[in-house]
Amino acid sequence: MPGEDLEAALDAAAVLAQSRIGTVLTNLGERVTSLPEAAAVEQHYRDVSAAIRARGLPAHISVKLTHLGLSLDLAACTRSVNALAGAAAAAGSFLWIDMEESEYVDATLEVFRQVRAGHSAVGICLQAYLHRTPADVDALAPSSSAIRLVKGAYREPPSVALANKGDVDAAFIALGERLLAQRAAGGPVPAFGTHDLRIIEQVRARAAALGVGSGGFEVHMLYGIKSADARRLTAAGVSTRVLISYGTHWFPWYMRRLAERPANVWFVVRNLVP
């Protein structure tokens, strides 16, 4: 994190833009307990879109739907996401809908489908380790503009998700190839959220073989992790974005992630390299 407040995140995005690296901004938080809290989160993201437009930043926005009241009122959450998709489009930006635990996947996809019906500048995140994701990729491809693939960081039972790292990596690669094939046929733009350089090089090779240019997909990395590689990829013509998290709730958010899945600690230790 570059800091706790939005201005720090915007300043970091401006610095990265000087190196032609795009960004994705997300305010840490989830599972609000009241609709007024959710409304405040919506207003915050409206302000983010306005700031992106005012500063002319190549920045996207990513939201977690439980932060916008998904578990409280599905219809109200959908209205909020619709409003944010419109605000992002007006700012020349893009709205990403993040994915949370498996219990929220169906509701998240329902909100995405409803919002996508009225807005083109909206994308969805899918998690490679879930057993259901191959079917979700195929179902979403015809009507999506962008799909971000990540490995998945929540603790899930074996009946729901893969647990072995090698299996998760293999699933990510297989799904990545499927997304690139769909892109070659005119499907959604795939974004690959990973710091695994071996996988990124496989993605680049497969994209080239399918005739998908470097601008036909994106690589998304976390702020402060393998920054030199992000710059190298950008210099090589790969569309690269850095996810910038910020907010005052960072400590409980990160502690929960680490407690849920201790492997997340080792991910940070292995990858926190300039």
KAHUJO-V425425 format. One record per pair of residues at least 24 apart in sequence whose ideal C-beta (glycine too) atoms are under 7 Angstrom apart, sorted by sequence separation. I is the first residue (numbers start at 0). GAP is how many residues later the second one is. If there is no record, write none. Layout:
# KAHUJO-V425425
{{I:GAP} {I:GAP}}
This chain:
# KAHUJO-V425425
{{122:24} {126:24} {127:24} {213:24} {214:24} {96:25} {119:25} {122:25} {124:25} {126:25} {191:25} {213:25} {40:26} {41:26} {94:26} {98:26} {148:26} {172:26} {179:26} {183:26} {190:26} {194:26} {40:27} {60:27} {93:27} {94:27} {95:27} {96:27} {97:27} {98:27} {108:27} {115:27} {148:27} {171:27} {175:27} {179:27} {183:27} {188:27} {189:27} {190:27} {191:27} {192:27} {96:28} {98:28} {101:28} {115:28} {183:28} {188:28} {191:28} {93:29} {95:29} {130:29} {172:29} {176:29} {180:29} {182:29} {188:29} {190:29} {37:30} {80:30} {84:30} {88:30} {129:30} {130:30} {148:30} {168:30} {179:30} {194:30} {37:31} {129:31} {194:31} {60:32} {62:32} {64:32} {88:32} {128:32} {146:32} {179:32} {196:32} {59:33} {73:33} {77:33} {81:33} {85:33} {87:33} {128:33} {182:33} {24:34} {29:34} {34:34} {37:34} {58:34} {59:34} {60:34} {61:34} {62:34} {63:34} {65:34} {69:34} {76:34} {80:34} {84:34} {182:34} {203:34} {30:35} {31:35} {60:35} {62:35} {21:36} {22:36} {23:36} {24:36} {25:36} {29:36} {59:36} {61:36} {63:36} {77:36} {81:36} {84:36} {21:37} {29:37} {31:37} {34:37} {69:37} {77:37} {84:37} {179:37} {23:38} {28:38} {34:38} {37:38} {41:38} {45:38} {48:38} {52:38} {65:38} {136:38} {44:39} {48:39} {51:39} {52:39} {64:39} {128:39} {16:40} {30:40} {127:40} {9:41} {13:41} {16:41} {34:41} {41:41} {45:41} {49:41} {51:41} {133:41} {136:41} {140:41} {146:41} {148:41} {5:42} {37:42} {41:42} {48:42} {128:42} {132:42} {136:42} {145:42} {13:43} {64:43} {127:43} {144:43} {145:43} {146:43} {147:43} {148:43} {149:43} {150:43} {12:44} {48:44} {127:44} {143:44} {144:44} {148:44} {5:45} {9:45} {145:45} {147:45} {225:45} {12:46} {64:46} {140:46} {224:46} {227:46} {9:47} {127:47} {140:47} {224:47} {225:47} {226:47} {223:48} {95:52} {100:53} {101:54} {101:58} {101:59} {29:70} {23:72} {147:72} {194:76} {152:104} {154:105} {153:106} {154:106} {153:107} {152:108} {152:111} {59:181} {61:181} {23:196} {20:209} {11:211} {18:212} {20:213} {19:214} {18:215} {23:217} {25:217} {27:217} {22:218} {27:218} {28:218} {20:219} {21:219} {22:219} {23:219} {24:219} {25:219} {26:219} {27:219} {20:220} {23:220} {26:220} {28:220} {1:221} {20:221} {22:221} {27:221} {0:222} {27:222} {28:224} {27:225} {15:226} {12:231} {11:232} {8:235} {8:237} {7:238} {5:240} {4:241} {1:242} {3:242} {2:243} {3:243} {0:244} {1:244} {3:244} {0:245} {3:246} {0:249}}
